[in-house]
Amino acid sequence: MQSLEAELERARELDPEELADAIESIGFECTRCGACCKGADGESGDPHTATVFPDEVRELRDTSDYDWRDVARPMPYGIEDGAGETFEWALQTDACGDCAFYQEADDGTGACSVHDDRPLICETYPFSVALGGTSQPMGEAVDEAGMVRAHECEGLGRDIDRDHAEELAAALKERAIRELEEAIAVRDNYAPADPETGVVVHDSEGAKRPDGSRYE
């Protein structure tokens, strides 16, 4: 298995034109179905989970007059009975388990209330790159071309113009680099916490409380 540092170097060397070629070959057009913004249906009922970087939380908080908890919640993995340690942040969800920023029109089409400031994982969905240490949104890939993986989405296979493919490719490369830089910083900054009660979140900036304040 490649080290995170080696994968980061590979991410930095990704050719955006090749990524755009791969995206074009797969094809994509957003149908505004909202599936990528909603929690899981069925028996599992898992809430929507999309990783958001600390600086993306701050940007959404500062530009939209929210507080930290309005934007992000601790990633649920590792937390039991409202206490424990976890890694990274997920976008906040509503009572239905959907992304807190998701809005649905009367005709059933979806929209993002913070679209211009949406996190990279949202901007690049349904694509990811085949590098260790990067995230795979919505489970395993259903299609791939070169270094690009495509994940479940009804918009796959549709025509995409070159300009849009290149925009997606540039954002996809940026996201891969950011995810690996974040993973390395989390690893390097990690120190075990001892939260007798409550939750501690470890991100690239250190340990935090659920409200984004420092854990001491």
SVG drawing of the C-alpha trace seen along z (x, -y; Angstrom):
<svg xmlns="http://www.w3.org/2000/svg" viewBox="-45 -36 51 39">
<polyline fill="none" stroke="black" stroke-width="0.4" points="0.0,0.0 1.3,-3.4 2.0,-5.9 -0.3,-8.9 2.7,-11.1 3.2,-9.0 -0.5,-9.2 -0.4,-13.0 2.4,-13.3 0.4,-11.3 -2.6,-13.6 -0.5,-16.6 0.7,-15.1 -2.8,-14.3 -3.4,-15.8 -6.6,-17.8 -7.0,-17.2 -6.9,-13.5 -9.4,-13.7 -11.7,-15.7 -11.3,-13.1 -12.4,-10.4 -15.3,-12.4 -16.4,-13.0 -16.2,-9.3 -18.4,-8.4 -20.8,-11.3 -22.8,-13.3 -25.5,-15.8 -27.2,-16.7 -30.9,-15.9 -31.5,-17.7 -33.0,-14.4 -31.6,-15.3 -30.4,-11.7 -26.9,-12.8 -28.2,-15.2 -30.6,-12.9 -30.3,-10.3 -30.6,-6.6 -34.0,-5.2 -35.1,-1.8 -34.5,0.1 -31.0,-1.3 -32.3,-4.9 -28.7,-6.2 -28.4,-10.0 -26.6,-11.9 -22.9,-11.8 -20.5,-14.1 -17.1,-15.1 -16.4,-18.8 -13.0,-20.4 -12.6,-22.7 -12.0,-25.8 -15.1,-24.9 -17.1,-24.8 -15.8,-28.3 -16.6,-29.6 -20.2,-28.4 -20.5,-29.7 -19.1,-33.1 -20.9,-33.7 -24.3,-32.4 -24.6,-33.7 -24.6,-30.2 -22.7,-28.8 -20.4,-25.8 -23.1,-23.3 -25.5,-24.6 -23.0,-23.7 -21.2,-20.5 -21.6,-17.6 -19.0,-15.2 -18.6,-12.2 -20.7,-9.6 -18.3,-6.7 -16.7,-5.9 -19.4,-7.7 -21.7,-5.7 -24.3,-7.1 -23.2,-10.6 -19.6,-10.2 -16.3,-9.1 -13.6,-10.1 -14.1,-10.5 -12.3,-11.9 -13.4,-14.7 -16.7,-16.5 -19.8,-15.7 -22.3,-18.3 -25.1,-18.9 -28.4,-17.0 -32.0,-17.8 -34.6,-15.7 -35.1,-13.5 -31.4,-12.7 -31.0,-14.9 -28.3,-17.6 -29.4,-20.6 -28.8,-22.8 -31.0,-20.7 -34.2,-22.2 -36.9,-20.5 -39.3,-22.3 -43.0,-21.4 -42.1,-19.5 -39.7,-17.3 -36.5,-18.8 -33.7,-19.5 -31.5,-22.5 -28.7,-23.5 -29.2,-26.7 -25.4,-27.3 -24.6,-26.2 -22.0,-28.8 -20.1,-27.9 -20.8,-24.2 -17.9,-21.9 -15.6,-20.2 -17.2,-16.8 -20.5,-18.2 -19.1,-20.1 -17.4,-17.0 -20.1,-14.4 -20.6,-11.7 -16.8,-11.4 -13.7,-10.5 -10.2,-9.6 -8.6,-6.2 -6.0,-7.1 -5.6,-5.6 -6.5,-8.0 -9.3,-9.7 -13.0,-9.3 -15.5,-7.4 -18.9,-9.1 -22.0,-7.0 -20.2,-3.6 -18.3,-1.7 -17.8,-2.9 -20.3,-1.9 -18.1,-3.0 -14.6,-4.1 -12.3,-5.5 -8.6,-6.0 -8.1,-7.5 -11.7,-8.6 -14.4,-6.6 -18.1,-7.3 -20.5,-6.6 -24.2,-5.9 -26.2,-8.7 -29.0,-8.8 -27.2,-11.6 -24.3,-9.3 -24.1,-8.4 -25.5,-11.7 -23.7,-14.1 -21.4,-16.7 -19.8,-19.6 -16.0,-20.1 -16.1,-23.2 -18.1,-21.5 -15.9,-18.4 -12.8,-20.6 -14.4,-22.4 -15.2,-19.1 -11.7,-17.8 -10.0,-20.8 -12.2,-20.6 -11.7,-16.8 -7.9,-17.2 -8.1,-19.9 -10.3,-17.7 -8.0,-14.7 -5.0,-16.9 -7.0,-18.4 -8.3,-15.1 -4.7,-13.7 -3.3,-16.8 -6.1,-16.6 -5.5,-12.9 -1.7,-13.5 -2.4,-16.4 -4.9,-14.4 -2.5,-11.6 0.4,-13.9 -1.7,-16.0 -3.5,-13.1 -3.1,-12.7 -5.5,-10.3 -8.2,-12.2 -10.0,-11.0 -13.6,-12.3 -15.4,-10.9 -18.5,-12.5 -19.1,-14.2 -17.4,-14.0 -14.0,-14.9 -13.4,-15.4 -9.9,-15.1 -9.3,-17.1 -6.2,-18.6 -6.2,-21.4 -6.2,-19.2 -8.9,-18.1 -12.1,-20.0 -15.5,-19.9 -18.7,-19.5 -19.1,-23.3 -15.7,-23.7 -13.9,-25.0 -10.5,-23.5 -10.5,-20.5 -8.0,-21.0"/>
</svg>
